[in-house]
Amino acid sequence: MIVKNRIGSFEDAPKTMCITQAKLFLYFITNQMWGTSVDFERQRMTPHEGKYYDIYTCTNPHTGERKDFYFDITAFYGKGGVLLNSGFLDLPTHNHPFPISEILGEKDTEHLLSVARLIDSKTGSNKITNYIESLTITFKQYASNIISQYIALPDWENRSILVTPLRSNEGNMPILHSFQFYRLFIMHQIDHILFCYNREQTETPPRADYYQPVIGNDCMSFEPLPDFSFVNDFLNYTFWTHMPDAFLNDYEKHAFMSSAFYGIAKGLFTQNELIDGIKRAVLQDDVRSMMVSSITGL
């Protein structure tokens, strides 16, 4: 995605996954145009040809001229509810370990702990509960497209999940996944932690230096879905980071169901949208059948 000086129309509006992205765009583009960042006002949300747009107005500090900037918010409009402190959550401080409750919230954290206690009750230990209680989320400065399209990876030694809140960083312009989105992949890795599963058996080895997994070889065989949609991006990033037969494995199947249910419960997509996306991705027959049946049972 290129930041253009002419984003004053529906046709040129950048696609965004969160309001924070629009603010970053405005900061960068006003610096490009006028040599300084300026204050801006959100004017209105405007539907246009089946999509939704936010329009912001800024004032040229040199001429006093007011200029409108358009942003395509279709991806997240009406999804996931209103978030407090969304700017911090969308672009958190990097290399700082946050307690999971600070990122996922007290309610979701307590639910995870209740699952951990149930698992521990079957073994008579507190191993999993203690691990979840001490688990942190650490955000990295690099973007997903730098490290094999990964969004979340476990750091077992430091009891942390490493998260890339950026999908890419083009021309020093960070493109965000959004908090609404990246937490789906945190939940996927937490599911592996709960069941003590070694993800290396079924997930694509992360490689740096902008390495992109070779579809059907490194990762699953699929046709990438159009991006900047919660459901499409959820499936794309899931398929990029898993080996071809990964979801024939019961642990990966359970982790996928956990993250998918989380997305449905949070209002990011519906069960039917997810099933439709799986079918459109042109997976191998046995994998598609398994994934559809697992979602149908949610």
Secondary structure, 3 states (H helix, E strand, C coil): CCCCCCCCCCCCCCECCCHHHHHHHHHHHHHHHHCCCCCEEEEEEEEECCEEEEEEEEECCCCCCEEEEEEECCCCCCCCCCCCCHHHHHCCCCCCEEEHHHHHCHHHHHHHHHHHHHHHHCCCCCHHHHHHHHCEEEECCCCHHHECCCCEEEECCCCEEEECCEEEEECCEEEECCHHHHHHHHHHHHHHHHCCCCHHHCECCCCCCCECCCECCCECCCCCCCCCCHHHHHHHHHHHCECCCHHHCHHHHHHHHHHHHHHHHCCCCCHHHHHHHHHHCCCCHHHHHHHHHHHHCC
